[in-house]
Amino acid sequence: MNILKSVSDLFAATASNLYDTMTSHSGNAGFKIPDYQRSYDWSEEKVRRLLEDCFNGFYYLSSNQSETPFTFLGTIILVAENSSEPNFDGASLLVVDGQQRLTTLSLLSCALIEILIENSSDLSDIDGDLKIWLTAELDFQREVLYQCVIGQLLGRGSTHPFPRIVRDGDERARSTRDSEYRSHIAKALMNFSKYYSEERDEFDIDFLKNQVDGDRLLKNYNYIKDQLRKFLYSGSSEDSDLECEPLSNSDFKKASVRQLFDKDKVITNDSARERMIAQLSSSDQTSGIFRCILFSSYLTKAVVLTRVETDDENAAFDIFDALNTTGEPLTALETFKPKVIQYENSLEGYKGSESEAQFDRIEKYLDKVYPSSEEKQKETKEILVSSALYQNGYKLPFDLSSQRNYLRLKFEAISDNEGSRLKRRFVASIADVAEYRFKYWKKEQIGSLASVHSSAIADTLMLCCSFISSMNTSLSIPIIARYWSQYNKDGNEAEFLEVVKALTAFIILRRSVTGNTGGIDSELRKLMQKEPSVGGKPLCAGLENENALLSSADFKAELRSYLTKNSKINVKCKNDWIAKAQFMPLASYSRPLCRMLLLAASHQSLPVPGEEGLLTKQKTRKTEELNFLNYRYWISEKYSTVEHVAPDSESGSGWDSDIYRRPYTKNTVGNLVLLPQKENSSVGNSSWRKKRIFYSALTAKTQGSLETAFTQAKKEGISFGKKTEKLLEEGDRLHLLDHIESVSSWTEETIKRRTENLLELAWDELSDWLDY
């Protein structure tokens, strides 16, 4: 007897679109999540990536490719079961791998139906053949999406709905009496079935709120629906956090997009159909609902899953293990390089070409820092996101498929009117971004700029670059890289520094009044994409015609306009900025921002005689001892940590209770100092009486002054401990704290006055960088 099955008997693998996957087995597919599988727990980030994958495939319809670009979402592994659901006449398919994707796609389908229903009134103001057609399209797509999440069984002469996805413990059956749904996903889908089939006003999903394992379903569903409204229905990427481009109205009439029409044949007159499509392309009245209809068609037709089915659960796990040990795929640059080689070989050969030199430059920086394939993949994606903005202001997502498509399509789209110059410039721009990221973004490399730039600018340049990197403002990369490329051509490093300082000041001033990013990424992206208000071209390089860069003066003017003309920011002068920043709990938002503000305020400043805790820059002589705004202090241990003077939480150590009356006071800059890590840890949540003596010891100018501080501590019954005393005896004097130990009592009013004082001094130092 032959005990070995043939491979074809062991499992079957089928690539099929979402609709065919969900309605397989003659429409009776039912997916069951086994109890050993974890609950649905996809993060918002993973859901965002899935949406970006789908929306980018949808967008690439407008590239006029001969075939619809599919979105491949990987493999799901299923085991066909025959007896686990005795009252279920459908095909019970145990999900060994893929439940997170299947569940998310089901949520997406439900959210799309809701969006289509909510906005169906958009069709009420149109009439004639256009209304007939769009109504037919809308009804058809709603029904197709519904079938993806809800199946139908025959029972007692009528159909009975069942959720496509359930978990172990749920009972699907051909009647309500025999059905029982305990899991959150099954209950949610059945509630959706009632909402849809009974035309209820609302979809009841809020029952998941605050439920163990249910909250994530609810949050992701609401997130998906919110992104559909912001991105898909509105047709704009500005309010959405998705890294992709929307399909525009003008794309509706393209042949590749028209593959998604399902019911346009209800209009038998070809010329009438063409007129209606032209009308849709030129009008905003129905563009939102029509874009949703088209995406619904794309989702069910062109989003592809590879479905592996077997009746042997052991084989299913073997397949699962094999698919998860195949290693990191090739990066987008690695798959792009052969196309460049092919192009160069069609000319004079790749060997010795400019393109070879550029790829050598890219690989030099990638291989030097990222030995593992996983790290290299991540860095390559970061480089390409910045490169797309650098090249043509394109908002490229992180998913591998979209990045491969982008490189191929943009490279092929560049005309050959000027020989190979433009295509080679495209490759060179990627190399420029890769080199810039390595030298000016990687914290461990920034210090080496001292040997690259003149001593006149190196320190300030390193300080600014290190700060921007610490703030993780990655949208700065394509902006500064453009000016860096220009500096490499003309050698004007003073102009380059002015741009870097201006962007640094903009980030500091902007973030100081919003705390969080608050739309700054959109503004930085806008610099690359839009014509500036001061005139000229966007900062992106351009693919066909190279855009001239703004001068540093115009660049500063454009950044100032973002601060003065944005109604949410509205900073026209020093007083405007201080009025907003003084109430911001900046310590809870960004420690690097607080460090920079404190260093800028203390730079070349001295204590104000008779004014406890205040500083002034007036009539001070510049001295190296007061030179705090430099790269050496930024990276040194001496002032490395941000310390709350009054503790972050009310400690009961005699602190003014008014400090904790308002939630922001304790986190404003007036309650912060900079200390080394060890000193920060040793002082902890002590009272002001103890901290004041501690600060006087840290600022002691002589050994005698230090002994006096120790003596005073003992008189007041304060013990520092041997380790702390050793730190104070061996550590450097912290002259940045000279103005602190003079404060007799630390109160809410002290913090308020010091906040205003520090912000005023920081503005005086930094506003010049923006020519305010």
N, C-alpha and C positions, 0 to 999 in steps of 0.2 A: 504494500500500500504506500502511495506517495504521500508523506506527511507534510510536504512543503506546499504552501499555496503559491499560485502564480502571483506576480506583482500586481497584475490587474485585479486579482481577487482581493488583495490586501487592502488597497485604498484607491480612491479616485480623486483626482485633482482637477478642478474646473475654475477657470477665470470667468467671472460673470459680474454684471453690473449690480448695483444695489437692489434694484427691483427684482431681478431674476434670483438673486441670493435670498432675499427675504420671502419670496413667493415660490421658492423651489418646491419640488415634490408635488407638482400639480396644484400649487397654491396652498398646500396644507402644511408647510414647514412651520415647526414650532421649536424654538430654541430654549434649552433649559440649562441654567447655571447650576452646576453641582455644589453641594454644601461645602466641599473642601476649597472651593474658590473664594478668594477674598471678596468683600463687598465692593460695590462700585465706588471707586475712590479717585477717579481721574482729577488732577488738579486743573485749575483754570488755565494754566500754561499749556497743558496737553490738549485741552479742548480748543484753545486758541490756535495751536499748531494744526489741528485737524481742519478747523475752519479755513485757515490760510491755505492749506493744501487744496481744499475744494474750490475756494474762491480764485486761487491762482490758475487752476485748470480752466475754470470758467472764463477768466480774463483772457487766457491765451487763445480762446476762440477768435478774438479780434485780430490775431496775427495772420489771418487768411491762410492758415495751413490747409492742405488738401483733405486732411482727416481731422475729426474732432479730437483734441488733446484729452486723453483720459487722465484721471487722478487715481493712482494706484495706492491703496491703503493697506497693502500687506496681505498676510495669510490668516485665515481662521481655520481652526482644526476642530472637527466635529466627529462625534461617535453616534451612529444610528442605534437607537434603543428600541426594543420591541415591546417591553413589558413594564416600563417604569411609570407610565401614565395609562392605566387600564381603561379609563373612560374617555380617553382622547383618541379620536379616529385619525388625527393627523400624523405627521412624521415627527416623532420626538427626537431631537438632535441635541446631544449633550455637548456643551461648549467647553472644550479643553483649553483652547486659547482663542482670544478675540472678544471676550465679553465686554471689555471696556469700550472698544470701537463700536461693536454692535449696539450697545446701550446708548452711546453718544450719538450715533447716527439715527437711532430711533427718536431721541430727544430733538435732534435737528429736524427730523421729518414732522414731528408734532408741532414744533415752533413755527415751521414754515406754513403749515396748515392754518395755524392761528393768525399769522401775519396776512395770509391770503384772505381769510374771512374778515379780519378787522378792516382791511382796506378795499374790500370788494365794492364799497360805495363809490370808489373812484370811477367806476364805470357808469354810474347813474346819469352823469351829465353828457354822455355821448350817445349816439343813436345810429341806426342804420346797420349796414354790414359790419362796420368796425365793432360795434357793440356785440353783434351776434358772434363774431369770431372770438373776441377776447373773453366773452362769457363762456363760450365752449372750451377755450384753452384753460381758463381758470378752473372750471368744474372738473375737467379731465385730470388736471394735475393734482387737485385736491384728492381726488379718488385714488389716483396712483400712489400718492404719499400715504394715504390712509391704509391701503392694502399692505404697505411695508411694515406697519406697526400693529395692525389688527387683521386677523384671519377670520374666516367664516366656516362653520361646520353646519351640516344639515342635521336637523333633529326635529322629529314630530311635525314634519311638514313645513318647517320654517328654518331659516338660518340662525345660527347662534354665534356671536362674536367671541373670539379668544385672543388674548395678548400673544404676540409673536415671541416675546421674551418673558420667561418666568424663572423662578429659582426652585431648588429642591424644597418640597413642602407645599408648593402650590398644586392645585388640582384643576387641570383643564378638562372640560367635558362638553358634551353636545347639549346640555341643558343647564339652566341657572341652578337648579336644585342640586345637581351633582358637582357643580364647580365650587372651588374655594380658593381664594387668593389671599395669601398672608404677606408676601414680600412687598416691599415698597414699589419696585418697578412694575410688578403685575397690577397692583392696585392703581398706580398712576395711569397705566395704559388703559385699564378698564374704565377709569373715570374719563379718560380722553375719548373712549369709544362712545360713552353716553353724551359727552359734550358735542361730539360730531354728529352722531346719528339722530339724536333727539333735538338738535339745534338749540342747545342751551346757551345762555348768555355768557357763561364763564366756564373755563376749564378749571376744575377743582384740583389743584396741586399743592396748595398751601398747607394741606394736612401733613406734609413732610417736614415742616418747620420744626426745628428743635428735636427731631426724631433721630435716634441713633441710626446711622447709616442712611438716613433719609435726607439730611441737610445738604449733602453733596449733590444729590440728584436735583434738589430744588435750586441750589445756587447755580449749578451748571445750566439748568434749563433756562433760568432767568438771564444768565449771561449770554447764552446763545440767542435768545429772543432779542435782547438788547442790541447785540451786534448785528442781527438781521435788520433791525430798524435803522440803526445808525449807518451801517455800511451798505447793505443791499438795497433797502427801500429808498434811502436818501440818495444813493449813488455817489457818496462822498467818503473819502478816507480820513477827513480832518478830525471828526469827533470819535472815530473808532480807533481802538488800539491794535487793529489787525495790520500786519505788515504786508499789504498787498494793494493792488490797484482795482478800482471798480470798473465794470463794463459801462461805457458811455452810451448815450442815446444814439449817437451816430453809428455805433457798431451794430445796432439792431438789424440794419439792412444788409449786413455782410453775409455772404453765402455760407460761411462756416457757422455763423450764429443761427441762421435760418434752418439749420439741421435740427434745431431743438423745437421748431414748430410742430405741433401734432394735429391741430384742427384748422389750419389755414385753408384746407381744401373745402371747408364749408362754403367758402367763397369761390365759386366756379369760374368767375371772370378774372383772368390773369392780370389785366390792366388795373382792375379795381383792387386786387390784392397788392399790387405794387404801390398804388396810391396810398393805401392804408399803412403799409410799412414805412413809406416816406413820411406820412403824417406822424407816426409813432416816433420816428427818428428826430423830428424837428419840434416836438411838443413835450413839455414837462408834465402835462395834465395827467397822463396815464403811465409815465415812464417808470415810476416806482413800482406799481403793481405789475407792470409788464416785465420788469427786471426780475421780480420775485417769481413770476410764472416761468420765465426762461431758466432761472437757476433751479427751480423745482425739477424741470425737465432734465437739466444737466446732472443734478444729483442722482436721479433714478436711472439715467441712461449711461452716464460716463464715469461715475465713481465706481471703481472696480475693486473687488476683493477676490483673492484666490481661495477657493473653498476646498479644503481637503477633508474628505469623508471616509470613514472606515467603520466597521462594526467590531473592531478589536481595540479595546481601550488601551492595552499595553502598546500596541503599534502606534496609537495616537500620541502617547507620551514619548515614544522613541522619535517620532517625526518632530514633535515639539522641541525636544532636546537638540536634534540635529539642526533645526532652523535657527536656534538661538546660539549656536557655536560656530557660525560661519564667518565671524570676524567683521571688522569695520569696512563698509563699502568704499569704493574709490571716491575721492573728493571731486567736487565739480571742476576744479582746476585740472585734476588728473585726467578727467574725461574730455576736457576742452583742449588740452595740449595736442592730442593727435590731429584735431581739426586745423590747428595753427600750423603744425608740421606739414599736413597735406597741402595747405594753401601755399606755404613757403616753397615746398618742393615743386609746385606748379610754376614757380617763378625761377629763381636761381638756386634753390636748395635751402633747406633749413640749417644745415651745418654752416656756422659762421655768420648767420643772419642776425639782424637786430632782435628778432623775436626770440632766437635762442638765448641771446644775452639777457633779455628781460626775464625769461623763464629761469635762467640760472640765478638771477637776482632774487626772484620770488622764492625759489627752492632753498637758496642759501639761508634766508631768514626763517623759513618754516622748519627746515631740518636742524638748524642751529639750536632752536629753542624747544621744539616739539618732537621729541624722538618717538613717542607712541602715536599710533594711527588715530586713536580716539582724540588725543589733544590736537593733532594736526587737522583733523576734520573740523573740530570746533573753531580753531583759529582761521582756517580757510573760509568758513562761513562768515566769520566776523569781517574778514578782509573784503569779501565779495559784497556784503551789505554796504560797507563804506564805499567800495569802488563804484557800485551802481549809482549812489548819490553823487559821487565825484564825477562820474562820466556824463550822466544826463539827468540827474535829479530823481532817479527812479527809486521807489520804495520797495526794495527787494526783501522778501522774507528769508527765514533761516532754513526752510526745508530744502533738502538736497535736490529734489526733482525740479523745483522752480528755479534754483540757481543754475542747474545744468541747462534748462530751457533758455534762461536769460542769456547766458554766455553764447550759446549756439545761435539763437535768433538775432541778437544784437550784432554779433560778429558778421553773420551772413547778410544782415540788412545794410551794412556799411557799403556804400558804393565804391567802385574801383576807378572812379573818374580820375583820381590822382595817383594811380598805381597802387602801391602797397602802403602809402604813408598813413592813411587813416586807420587801417586795420592794425598796423604796428603801433600807432599811438594808443589804440584801445588796449592792447596788451601792456604797453608801457605804463599806462595809468594804473593798472592793477599792481604792477611792480612798485610804482611810487607809493601807493597806499600801504603795501606790505612793508616796505622799508621804513616809511614814516611810523607805522604802528610799532615796529621793532625799536626804533631809536628814540621816539618822542612820547610813546604811550606806555611801554613796559617800564614799570617803576625801577627795576634793577638795571636798566640800560640808560636811564635819563642822566645819571651822573657822568657818563662818558661824553656828554655834549660839551663838557669843558675843554676837551681836546679838539673839538670840531669847530666851535665858534670862538670869536675873539673874546678877550677878557671883559670888554666893554659891555657885552650883552649876555654872556654865558650864564651868569648867576641868576639874573632875572628870568631868563628863558627857562632854565631848569626848574626854578621855583614855580613858574606858571604851569609848565607842562606836568610837573608832579602833582600840583593841586588839581588840575583838570582831570588827570587820571584817577586821583583819589576820589573825586566826585563821581567817577564812572560816567562822565558826560561823553559817551561814545559818538554822539552826533557832531561833536567838535572835530572829529578825525578828518572827514572829507573836506571840511572848511579849511582847516589849517594846512592839510596836505596840499591843497591847491596853491596856497601862498608859498609853501615850502618848495614845491616844484618850480615856481617862478623864481624864488631865491636861488635855486640851483642853476638857473639860466643866467640871471643877471648879477648875482652875488650881493644884492642889496639886503644885508642882514638887518640893518636898522629898520627898514620898512617891514620886514618879516616880524621883528620883535614887536613893533607897534600893533600889528594885527593880533599877535598872541596875547599881549597885555590887554588889548581892548576886549577880546573874547573872555579872558579871565575876569576882568572887572564886570562885564555883563553878567556872567554866571553868578558872581558873588552878589551883586546888587539885586539881580532878579530873584535868586533863591532866598535872599534875606527877607523878601516881602511875601513870598509864597510858602516858604518852608520846604514843602515837597516840590517835585519837578513842575507841577502846575502848568503844563502846556509848553514848557521850554523846548522840549524835543520838536514839537510842531513848528515852533519859530525857527529853530536851527535848520530844520528840514526845508522850511520855506525859503531860507537864504539860498539853498542850492537849487530850488525849483522855480521860483518866481522872479520876475523882474523887480528890482529894488525900487522903493519909492523915490530914491535920490536919482534915479535914472541909471541906464546901463543894462547889462545882461545879468542873468542869474549866475551864481558862483559855480555851477556845474561846468565842466569843461566843454561839453557839447560833443556829439559824435561826428557830425559832418563839418560844422563850422566852429572853430575854437572860440569860446567866449572870452572877451577881454576881462581881466580882473578889475574890481573896484580898487581905487587907491585906498590906502589906510585911512585917510581922512573921510572918504565916502563910506567906507566900511563902518567906521565909528558912528557916523551920522545915521546909518541904517540901524545899527544896534540901539542907538539912543531913541530912534523912533519906535522901536518895539517896547521901550520902557515908558515913553511919554504918551503914545497913542493907544496903547492897550488899556481899555477902560478898567480892567481888573488890576492892573499894575499902577498906571497913572502916576509915574514918578517924574516930575518935571524939574525938581530941584532938591537940594539937601533936606529941607524941612519935610517935603513929601515923603522922602525915603525913611527918615528917622521916625516920622509919625506912624508908619506902617511897621517897620522892622522892630521897633521897641516893644511891641506886644507879641512878637513871634517866639514860640518856645523852641528856639533853634537847636538847643542841645538834644532835643528829642527827635530832630530831623537829620542833622548832619554834623558829626564831629569835625570832619575836615573843614567845613565852612566856618565853624566856630573858631577853630585854630587860626585860620587865615584872618578872620576879623580881629581877633585878639592881637595877633602879630602886627597887622597893619596899624591898629590903633596905638600900640605901644612903640612902634617904630619912631625913633628919634623924639621920644616924649619923656617928660619929667613930671614928678608929682607937683601938683599945684599947692603952693604954700598955704596952710590954713584951711585947705579943703580936703577933708578926709576921703581917700580912695579915688581922687580924680587926677587926671593927667592933662598935660598941655604940650603942644608942639611950638608954642610961641616963645621966641627968644632963646630957643635951645640951640646949642652948637652941635653940629653933626659930629658924632663920635662913633667909633667902631663898637663900643660897649652898648650903645643904644641901637645898633643896626640889626633890628629883629626881622626885618622883611627880607630874608635871604634864604637861599637853598640849604645852607649849612644848618641853620636852626630848624628848618622845615623837616629835615630827615634825622636830626640828632635826637638822642634820648632826653636831652635836657628839658625840652618843653614838649614832650611827645603825647601827653594825655590831657584830656579836658576834665577838670575836676570841679564839681559843684562846691561852692563855699558853704552855703546852707544846704544840707543834704537833700538828695532827690526826694526822699520821703521824710515826713516829720518824725524826728527821732526821739523827741522827748528830752533833749539835752539842753533845754533852755533857749531854743531858737524862737525868734519872733513869730507868733502864730499867724500874723497877717501875711507872712511870706507864702503861706499855703492856702490863703483865702481864695486866690485866683489860681487856676491850674497852670497858667503860663509863666508866672513870675519866677519860679525856681529854675526854669529852663531858658531864661533870657540871658544875653551875654553878660549883663551886669552881675550875675551870680556865678560867673565862671572864671577860673584861672587855669594856667598851664603849668603842669608839674611833670617831673620824671615819673616813670611807672612805679618804681619802688616807693618813692616819697608819697605818691598818690595813695598807694595801698596802705601805708603805715598810718596816715592821718585819719582815714575812714570817715565815720559819722560823728566825730568828736564835736564838743561844744565850741562856740566861737572863742571862748576864753582860752581853750587849749589850742585851737587852730591859730589864733593870733600869735601866741608865743611860738608855735611851730613855724609860722611864716617869718617871724622876726629872727629865728635861728637860721632859716634858709637864706635870709638876706643879710646876715651878719657880715660886716666888712673885715672884722678882725677876730682873732681867737678870743680876745677878751670879750667882745660883744657876744660871741657864741656862749662863753661861760656864763655871762650875765643872763642870757636867755634860759640856760639850764637852771641857774640859781632861782630865777623868778618862777620857773615851773615848779620847783620843789616847794617854794614858799606857799604856792597856791594848791599844793597837794596834787600836782599833776605829774604823772610818771610816764615817760616816753618809752621806757624799755631799753635794754642794751643794744638791740639791733637798730632801733630808730636813732639812738644817740650816735652809733657808729656811722649811720648814713649821713647824719648832719655834720659830723666831724670830717668825713672823707669826701663828701660831695662838693660840687661847684656851687659858688654863690649864685643864687637865682635873682639877678638884679631886675628881672621883669616884674617881680613881686614887690619892689620897693615901696609902691604907693599903697599896698594892701595892709601891711601891719600897722599903719597909722590909724586905721579905722577903730574907733572905740567900741561901737556896737553895730552888729550886722542886722539891719532891719529891712523891711519892705521898701522904705524910702531910700535907704542906702543903695539897694539894688536898682531902683528906678533911676536915681541920679547917675549912677555909674553906667547903666545901660545907655542913657542918652549921651553921656560923655564919650564912651567908647565908640558908639556909632558915628558921632560927629567927627571924631578923629580918623576913623576908618574911611569915612566918606572923603575927607580932605586928602587922604593918601591915594585912594583908588579912583576917585572921579576924574582925576587928571588923565588916567589911562584911557578914558572914553571921551576926553575933551568936553566934559560937562561945563 
